[in-house]
Amino acid sequence: MAALIAPTDDMEMEKIAEDELSKLQRQFRVMEIDRATVLSSVQPTLRMQKNIINTLNADLEKIMLELKFTKSTSNLMEGAKNREKLITLLKDHEKYSSEVKDHRENIKELDFLLKQVQKEIKSLRSKVTGSEIAYSNVLTGQTLISQLENRLDTAMKKFNTVNSENYSMRLEIDRLLRDRQFFNTHWKNQLKRLMDGKAMIIELLEQAISTYDQREEWCSKLDALKEKAATDYRKHLRELQRQLDHSMKLEEFLRTKGTVRLTAADAKAEAKKLEQQEEEMRIYNNYVNILDALKEFAGEDDVDKLIQEFTRREEENYALFNYINEVCTELKNLSDNVKMLRANIEEETAKHQAKLFQQQDSIESLRSTLEEKRQANADARATCERSSQVLATLLQQIHALALTSDCDSLPLLKLLGKAFDINVTNARLYIKSLEKKVLEIIDIIRIDELIQRQTESKERTPPSTRRRRGRAAPPTRTRDSVAAQA
């Protein structure tokens, strides 16, 4: 009994210890709040750095994947095929450039010869008749027309080249516009997702703040309930001690007074009192057993040390609870980041697949276009070869015809120095000389017909006046016909 009764000094020490404990708990809560604010202020920068590291890792993986694709066997075979095609195209370019150079040299030589011929023509213009002057004027006009036609052809070729370049530029501009539209839509979607994520983060922060406030409120309520329970426990112990002291004093008083005759009511009251005392003793023994069990479980007989151990365990549990909450929050953030990264990876994979399919489609279209262009080029070459063969045969026939007809322009061409074969540039001179020769032959034939008619008219002996008119008429007709033909 005396061991359960605590002195006033022990109660004061216990109260001082409880005040110190509450003060330390308040300081601990303040430190926890400061640590939480520091973590909340540092967490965005850490999250941003984690996001930057994740984006850089994703870019590195993308670059490594592209390098792996470039080093694949299909790409290497495609590169070898393209290299062979480029080599053949370069050979064709060199061949065609040499042919163009030869043609340009021939054109320069022909221009020089043309200038020499023009000089000869200018020197011979003073010696020719009116009909030949008119013929030369017509020839110069035709030469000017041919030059103008050549210039028109060159201008049309340049115009067609510019149109084709404009068409390719328009196609490129359309492609770029489509890419820009796709980028704008993707950018808008990303901005929308970013705003949704920010709104979700703000909502989660508000929920976390409200949850933290509620937790603080509940913790304060729990502390108040603990203090109230401890106070009630101490009051109850004091009440039990008081009742026990009163019972002992009453027993001692009754024992000194001696035995007294008891009535039935007194006996009943005494029995009730004894029953109540037995109940109180049973409750007391129950509390003592519970306290002994707690001491046995904790391995400590001192009650103050048990209270300190209980407080320490409670603080540890509270710290573990906070740590578990932080770990759960971090795990949730990490899971959200993982989901976001997986979604980004799937989206980028889909984009890459779409880009590969688009590139394959463009490659197939370019291959088909290349095959069509090659086929068209082969057909054009075959047509050009056939045309060149036909032109060569025609030129040879014209040359043979000019030689057999002994044209007047052939000696003029021979005066240029070396043997001059027929070609595309001087074929017009041969044709013009042949035309002139044919006209001369026609004039000779007509003159022969007129002479034959005159001889026939002489044989019929017409009158002298008619004979004179008949003689004067044919030369006039001949001159008119010759002038008209010229």
C-alpha positions as CSV (number, residue, x, y, z in Angstrom):
1,M,0.0,0.0,0.0
2,A,2.7,2.4,1.0
3,A,4.6,1.7,-2.3
4,L,1.6,2.8,-4.4
5,I,1.2,6.0,-2.5
6,A,3.4,8.5,-4.4
7,P,4.8,11.5,-2.4
8,T,4.3,15.0,-3.4
9,D,7.8,15.4,-4.6
10,D,7.4,12.5,-7.0
11,M,4.2,14.1,-8.4
12,E,6.0,17.4,-8.9
13,M,8.9,15.7,-10.6
14,E,6.4,13.8,-12.8
15,K,4.7,17.0,-13.7
16,I,8.0,18.7,-14.5
17,A,9.0,15.7,-16.7
18,E,5.6,15.8,-18.5
19,D,6.0,19.5,-19.1
20,E,9.5,18.9,-20.5
21,L,8.2,16.1,-22.6
22,S,5.4,18.3,-24.1
23,K,8.0,21.0,-24.7
24,L,10.3,18.6,-26.5
25,Q,7.3,17.2,-28.5
26,R,6.4,20.7,-29.6
27,Q,10.0,21.4,-30.7
28,F,10.1,18.1,-32.5
29,R,6.8,19.0,-34.4
30,V,8.3,22.4,-35.3
31,M,11.4,20.7,-36.6
32,E,9.3,18.3,-38.6
33,I,7.4,21.1,-40.1
34,D,10.7,22.9,-41.0
35,R,12.0,19.8,-42.6
36,A,8.8,19.3,-44.6
37,T,9.0,22.9,-45.9
38,V,12.7,22.4,-46.9
39,L,11.9,19.2,-48.6
40,S,8.9,20.8,-50.4
41,S,11.1,23.7,-51.6
42,V,13.9,21.4,-52.8
43,Q,11.6,18.7,-54.3
44,P,10.6,20.8,-57.5
45,T,14.3,21.3,-58.4
46,L,15.0,17.6,-57.8
47,R,12.0,16.7,-59.9
48,M,13.1,19.1,-62.7
49,Q,16.6,17.6,-62.6
50,K,15.2,14.1,-62.7
51,N,13.0,15.1,-65.7
52,I,16.0,16.5,-67.5
53,I,18.0,13.4,-66.8
54,N,15.1,11.2,-68.1
55,T,14.8,13.3,-71.3
56,L,18.5,13.1,-71.9
57,N,18.4,9.3,-71.4
58,A,15.5,9.1,-73.8
59,D,17.4,11.1,-76.4
60,L,20.5,8.9,-75.9
61,E,18.4,5.8,-76.4
62,K,16.8,7.3,-79.5
63,I,20.2,8.2,-81.0
64,M,21.5,4.8,-80.2
65,L,18.5,3.2,-81.9
66,E,19.0,5.4,-85.0
67,L,22.7,4.4,-85.1
68,K,21.7,0.8,-84.8
69,F,19.2,1.2,-87.7
70,T,21.9,2.9,-89.8
71,K,24.3,0.1,-89.1
72,S,21.8,-2.6,-90.0
73,T,22.3,-4.9,-93.0
74,S,19.4,-3.5,-95.0
75,N,20.6,0.1,-94.7
76,L,24.1,-1.0,-95.6
77,M,22.9,-2.8,-98.7
78,E,20.7,0.2,-99.6
79,G,23.8,2.4,-99.2
80,A,25.9,0.2,-101.4
81,K,23.1,0.2,-104.1
82,N,22.9,4.0,-103.9
83,R,26.7,4.2,-104.1
84,E,26.7,2.1,-107.3
85,K,23.9,4.2,-108.7
86,L,25.8,7.4,-107.9
87,I,28.9,6.0,-109.6
88,T,26.9,5.1,-112.7
89,L,25.3,8.5,-112.7
90,L,28.6,10.2,-112.4
91,K,30.0,8.2,-115.3
92,D,26.9,9.2,-117.4
93,H,27.4,12.8,-116.3
94,E,31.1,12.7,-117.4
95,K,30.2,11.1,-120.7
96,Y,27.4,13.6,-121.4
97,S,29.6,16.5,-120.3
98,S,32.3,15.4,-122.7
99,E,29.6,15.1,-125.5
100,V,28.3,18.6,-124.6
101,K,31.9,19.9,-124.7
102,D,32.5,18.3,-128.1
103,H,29.2,19.8,-129.4
104,R,30.1,23.2,-128.1
105,E,33.5,23.0,-129.9
106,N,31.7,22.0,-133.1
107,I,29.3,24.9,-132.6
108,K,32.2,27.3,-132.1
109,E,33.9,25.9,-135.3
110,L,30.6,26.2,-137.2
111,D,30.2,29.7,-136.0
112,F,33.6,30.6,-137.2
113,L,32.9,28.9,-140.6
114,L,29.6,30.8,-140.7
115,K,31.3,34.0,-140.1
116,Q,33.8,33.2,-142.9
117,V,30.9,32.3,-145.2
118,Q,29.1,35.5,-144.3
119,K,32.2,37.5,-145.2
120,E,32.5,35.7,-148.5
121,I,28.8,36.4,-149.1
122,K,29.3,40.1,-148.4
123,S,32.2,40.2,-150.7
124,L,30.2,38.5,-153.5
125,R,27.0,40.6,-153.0
126,S,28.4,43.4,-155.1
127,K,29.0,40.9,-158.0
128,V,25.6,39.2,-158.1
129,T,22.4,40.2,-159.9
130,G,19.1,41.4,-158.5
131,S,17.6,38.0,-158.3
132,E,20.6,36.6,-156.4
133,I,20.4,39.7,-154.1
134,A,16.8,38.9,-153.4
135,Y,17.8,35.2,-152.9
136,S,20.5,36.3,-150.4
137,N,18.0,38.5,-148.6
138,V,15.6,35.6,-148.3
139,L,18.5,33.4,-147.1
140,T,19.5,35.9,-144.5
141,G,15.8,36.2,-143.4
142,Q,15.6,32.5,-143.1
143,T,18.8,32.4,-141.2
144,L,17.5,35.1,-138.9
145,I,14.3,33.1,-138.5
146,S,16.2,30.0,-137.6
147,Q,18.3,31.9,-135.1
148,L,15.1,33.4,-133.5
149,E,13.6,29.9,-133.5
150,N,16.7,28.6,-131.7
151,R,16.5,31.4,-129.2
152,L,12.8,30.7,-128.7
153,D,13.6,27.0,-128.2
154,T,16.3,27.9,-125.6
155,A,14.0,30.3,-123.8
156,M,11.2,27.6,-123.7
157,K,13.6,25.1,-122.3
158,K,14.7,27.5,-119.6
159,F,11.1,28.3,-118.9
160,N,10.2,24.6,-118.6
161,T,13.2,24.1,-116.3
162,V,12.1,27.0,-114.1
163,N,8.5,25.5,-114.1
164,S,9.8,22.1,-113.0
165,E,11.9,23.7,-110.3
166,N,8.9,25.7,-109.2
167,Y,6.8,22.5,-109.1
168,S,9.4,20.8,-106.9
169,M,9.6,23.8,-104.7
170,R,5.8,23.9,-104.3
171,L,5.8,20.2,-103.4
172,E,8.5,20.9,-100.8
173,I,6.6,23.9,-99.5
174,D,3.4,21.7,-99.2
175,R,5.4,19.0,-97.4
176,L,6.8,21.6,-95.0
177,L,3.4,23.1,-94.4
178,R,2.0,19.6,-93.5
179,D,5.0,19.0,-91.2
180,R,4.3,22.4,-89.6
181,Q,0.6,21.6,-89.1
182,F,1.5,18.2,-87.6
183,F,4.0,19.9,-85.2
184,N,1.5,22.6,-84.2
185,T,-1.1,19.9,-83.4
186,H,1.4,17.9,-81.4
187,W,2.6,21.1,-79.6
188,K,-0.9,22.0,-78.7
189,N,-1.5,18.5,-77.3
190,Q,1.7,18.6,-75.3
191,L,0.7,22.0,-73.9
192,K,-2.7,20.7,-73.0
193,R,-1.2,17.7,-71.2
194,L,1.2,20.0,-69.4
195,M,-1.6,22.3,-68.2
196,D,-3.6,19.2,-67.1
197,G,-0.6,17.9,-65.2
198,K,0.0,21.3,-63.5
199,A,-3.7,21.4,-62.5
200,M,-3.5,17.9,-61.2
201,I,-0.2,18.7,-59.3
202,I,-1.9,21.8,-57.7
203,E,-4.9,19.7,-56.7
204,L,-2.7,17.1,-55.2
205,L,-0.7,19.7,-53.3
206,E,-4.0,21.2,-52.0
207,Q,-5.1,17.8,-50.9
208,A,-1.8,17.1,-49.3
209,I,-1.9,20.4,-47.4
210,S,-5.4,19.8,-46.2
211,T,-4.4,16.2,-45.2
212,Y,-1.4,17.5,-43.3
213,D,-3.6,20.1,-41.5
214,Q,-6.1,17.4,-40.6
215,R,-3.2,15.2,-39.4
216,E,-1.8,18.0,-37.2
217,E,-5.3,18.6,-35.8
218,W,-5.8,14.9,-35.1
219,C,-2.3,14.7,-33.5
220,S,-3.1,17.6,-31.2
221,K,-6.4,16.0,-30.3
222,L,-4.6,12.7,-29.7
223,D,-2.1,14.5,-27.4
224,A,-4.9,16.1,-25.5
225,L,-6.7,12.8,-25.1
226,K,-3.5,11.2,-23.9
227,E,-3.0,14.0,-21.4
228,K,-6.6,13.6,-20.3
229,A,-6.3,9.9,-19.9
230,A,-3.1,10.3,-17.9
231,T,-4.8,12.8,-15.6
232,D,-7.8,10.6,-15.2
233,Y,-5.6,7.7,-14.4
234,R,-3.8,9.7,-11.7
235,K,-7.1,10.9,-10.3
236,H,-8.4,7.3,-10.2
237,L,-5.3,6.1,-8.4
238,R,-5.6,8.9,-5.9
239,E,-9.3,8.1,-5.3
240,L,-8.5,4.4,-4.8
241,Q,-5.7,5.4,-2.4
242,R,-8.1,7.6,-0.5
243,Q,-10.8,4.9,-0.3
244,L,-8.2,2.4,0.9
245,D,-6.9,4.8,3.6
246,H,-10.5,5.4,4.7
247,S,-11.2,1.7,4.8
248,M,-8.1,1.1,6.9
249,K,-9.0,3.9,9.3
250,L,-12.5,2.6,9.6
251,E,-11.4,-1.0,10.2
252,E,-9.0,0.3,12.9
253,F,-11.7,2.3,14.5
254,L,-14.1,-0.6,14.5
255,R,-11.4,-2.9,15.9
256,T,-10.8,-0.5,18.8
257,K,-14.5,-0.1,19.6
258,G,-14.9,-3.9,19.9
259,T,-17.7,-6.0,18.8
260,V,-21.1,-4.4,18.6
261,R,-24.5,-6.1,18.3
262,L,-25.5,-5.9,14.7
263,T,-29.1,-5.8,13.5
264,A,-30.3,-7.4,10.3
265,A,-30.1,-4.0,8.4
266,D,-26.7,-3.4,9.8
267,A,-25.7,-6.9,8.8
268,K,-27.0,-6.3,5.3
269,A,-25.2,-3.0,5.1
270,E,-22.1,-4.6,6.5
271,A,-22.4,-7.4,3.9
272,K,-22.9,-4.9,1.2
273,K,-19.9,-2.9,2.4
274,L,-17.8,-6.0,2.6
275,E,-18.9,-6.9,-0.9
276,Q,-18.0,-3.5,-2.1
277,Q,-14.6,-3.7,-0.4
278,E,-14.1,-7.1,-2.0
279,E,-15.0,-5.6,-5.4
280,E,-12.6,-2.7,-4.9
281,M,-9.9,-5.1,-3.8
282,R,-10.6,-7.2,-6.9
283,I,-10.3,-4.2,-9.1
284,Y,-7.2,-3.1,-7.3
285,N,-5.7,-6.6,-7.7
286,N,-6.7,-6.5,-11.4
287,Y,-4.9,-3.2,-11.8
288,V,-1.9,-4.5,-9.9
289,N,-1.8,-7.6,-12.1
290,I,-2.0,-5.5,-15.2
291,L,0.8,-3.3,-13.9
292,D,2.8,-6.4,-13.0
293,A,2.2,-7.9,-16.5
294,L,3.3,-4.6,-18.0
295,K,6.4,-4.6,-15.9
296,E,7.1,-8.2,-16.8
297,F,6.5,-7.5,-20.5
298,A,8.8,-4.5,-20.5
299,G,11.3,-6.0,-18.1
300,E,11.3,-2.9,-15.9
301,D,9.9,-2.3,-12.4
302,D,10.2,1.5,-12.4
303,V,6.9,3.1,-13.5
304,D,8.6,6.3,-14.6
305,K,10.9,4.4,-16.9
306,L,7.9,2.5,-18.3
307,I,6.2,5.8,-19.0
308,Q,9.4,7.1,-20.7
309,E,9.7,3.9,-22.7
310,F,6.0,4.1,-23.8
311,T,6.6,7.8,-24.8
312,R,9.7,6.9,-26.7
313,R,8.0,4.0,-28.6
314,E,5.1,6.3,-29.4
315,E,7.5,8.9,-30.8
316,E,9.2,6.2,-32.8
317,N,5.9,5.0,-34.2
318,Y,4.9,8.6,-35.1
319,A,8.3,9.1,-36.9
320,L,7.8,5.8,-38.7
321,F,4.3,6.9,-39.6
322,N,5.6,10.1,-41.1
323,Y,8.4,8.2,-42.9
324,I,5.9,5.8,-44.4
325,N,3.7,8.7,-45.6
326,E,6.7,10.3,-47.3
327,V,7.8,7.0,-48.8
328,C,4.2,6.4,-50.1
329,T,4.1,9.9,-51.6
330,E,7.5,9.4,-53.3
331,L,6.4,6.0,-54.6
332,K,3.2,7.6,-56.0
333,N,5.3,10.4,-57.7
334,L,7.7,7.8,-59.1
335,S,4.8,5.6,-60.4
336,D,3.3,8.7,-62.0
337,N,6.7,9.6,-63.6
338,V,7.0,6.0,-64.8
339,K,3.6,6.1,-66.4
340,M,4.3,9.4,-68.1
341,L,7.6,8.1,-69.4
342,R,6.0,4.9,-70.7
343,A,3.4,7.0,-72.4
344,N,6.1,9.2,-73.9
345,I,8.1,6.1,-75.0
346,E,5.0,4.6,-76.7
347,E,4.2,7.9,-78.4
348,E,7.7,8.3,-79.6
349,T,7.8,4.7,-80.8
350,A,4.6,5.2,-82.7
351,K,6.0,8.4,-84.3
352,H,9.2,6.6,-85.2
353,Q,7.2,3.7,-86.8
354,A,5.0,6.2,-88.7
355,K,8.2,8.1,-89.9
356,L,9.7,4.8,-91.0
357,F,6.5,3.8,-92.9
358,Q,6.4,7.3,-94.5
359,Q,10.1,7.0,-95.5
360,Q,9.5,3.6,-97.0
361,D,6.5,4.9,-98.9
362,S,8.5,7.8,-100.2
363,I,11.4,5.5,-101.1
364,E,9.0,3.2,-103.0
365,S,7.5,6.2,-104.9
366,L,10.9,7.6,-105.7
367,R,12.0,4.1,-107.0
368,S,8.9,3.9,-109.2
369,T,9.5,7.4,-110.4
370,L,13.2,6.6,-111.1
371,E,12.2,3.5,-113.0
372,E,9.7,5.5,-115.1
373,K,12.3,8.2,-115.8
374,R,14.9,5.6,-116.8
375,Q,12.4,3.9,-119.1
376,A,11.5,7.3,-120.6
377,N,15.2,8.2,-120.9
378,A,15.8,4.8,-122.7
379,D,12.9,5.4,-125.0
380,A,14.1,8.9,-125.7
381,R,17.6,7.7,-126.4
382,A,16.3,5.0,-128.7
383,T,14.1,7.6,-130.5
384,C,17.1,10.0,-130.7
385,E,19.3,7.3,-132.1
386,R,16.7,6.4,-134.7
387,S,16.2,10.0,-135.6
388,S,20.0,10.5,-135.9
389,Q,20.3,7.5,-138.1
390,V,17.4,8.8,-140.3
391,L,19.0,12.3,-140.4
392,A,22.4,10.8,-141.3
393,T,20.9,8.9,-144.2
394,L,19.0,12.0,-145.3
395,L,22.1,14.1,-145.1
396,Q,24.1,11.5,-147.1
397,Q,21.4,11.4,-149.7
398,I,21.3,15.2,-149.9
399,H,25.1,15.3,-150.2
400,A,25.0,12.7,-153.0
401,L,22.2,14.5,-154.8
402,A,24.2,17.8,-154.5
403,L,27.3,16.2,-155.9
404,T,25.5,14.6,-158.8
405,S,23.7,17.9,-159.5
406,D,26.9,19.9,-159.3
407,C,25.5,22.7,-157.2
408,D,27.0,26.2,-157.2
409,S,27.5,26.4,-153.4
410,L,29.8,23.4,-153.3
411,P,32.9,25.2,-154.6
412,L,32.2,28.0,-152.1
413,L,32.4,25.4,-149.3
414,K,35.5,23.9,-150.7
415,L,37.2,27.3,-150.6
416,L,37.1,27.2,-146.8
417,G,40.2,25.0,-146.8
418,K,39.7,21.3,-145.9
419,A,37.3,18.8,-147.1
420,F,33.9,19.7,-145.7
421,D,31.3,17.0,-145.1
422,I,27.7,17.6,-144.9
423,N,26.1,18.0,-141.4
424,V,23.1,19.6,-139.7
425,T,24.6,23.1,-139.8
426,N,25.5,23.3,-143.5
427,A,22.7,21.0,-144.8
428,R,20.5,24.2,-145.3
429,L,23.1,25.5,-147.8
430,Y,23.0,22.2,-149.8
431,I,19.2,22.3,-149.8
432,K,19.2,25.9,-150.9
433,S,21.7,25.2,-153.7
434,L,19.6,22.2,-154.8
435,E,16.5,24.4,-154.9
436,K,18.4,26.9,-156.9
437,K,19.6,24.2,-159.3
438,V,16.2,22.8,-159.7
439,L,14.8,26.3,-160.5
440,E,17.5,26.8,-163.1
441,I,16.7,23.4,-164.6
442,I,13.0,24.4,-164.7
443,D,13.9,27.7,-166.4
444,I,16.0,25.9,-168.9
445,I,13.2,23.5,-169.6
446,R,10.7,26.3,-170.1
447,I,13.1,28.1,-172.4
448,D,13.5,24.9,-174.5
449,E,9.8,24.6,-174.7
450,L,9.5,28.2,-175.9
451,I,12.2,27.7,-178.5
452,Q,10.5,24.6,-179.7
453,R,7.2,26.5,-180.0
454,Q,8.9,29.2,-182.0
455,T,10.4,26.7,-184.4
456,E,7.0,25.1,-184.8
457,S,5.4,28.6,-185.5
458,K,8.2,29.3,-188.1
459,E,7.3,26.1,-189.9
460,R,3.7,27.2,-190.2
461,T,4.8,30.6,-191.8
462,P,2.7,33.0,-189.8
463,P,2.5,36.7,-190.8
464,S,5.4,39.0,-190.1
465,T,3.7,41.0,-187.5
466,R,2.6,38.0,-185.6
467,R,6.1,36.5,-186.0
468,R,7.6,39.7,-184.5
469,R,5.2,39.7,-181.6
470,G,5.7,36.0,-181.1
471,R,9.5,36.6,-181.0
472,A,9.2,39.5,-178.6
473,A,6.8,37.8,-176.2
474,P,8.8,34.7,-175.1
475,P,11.8,36.7,-173.6
476,T,9.4,38.8,-171.6
477,R,7.6,35.8,-170.2
478,T,10.9,34.2,-169.4
479,R,12.2,37.2,-167.5
480,D,8.9,37.6,-165.6
481,S,8.8,33.9,-164.7
482,V,12.5,34.0,-163.7
483,A,11.9,37.1,-161.5
484,A,8.8,35.5,-160.0
485,Q,10.6,32.3,-159.3
486,A,13.5,34.2,-157.8
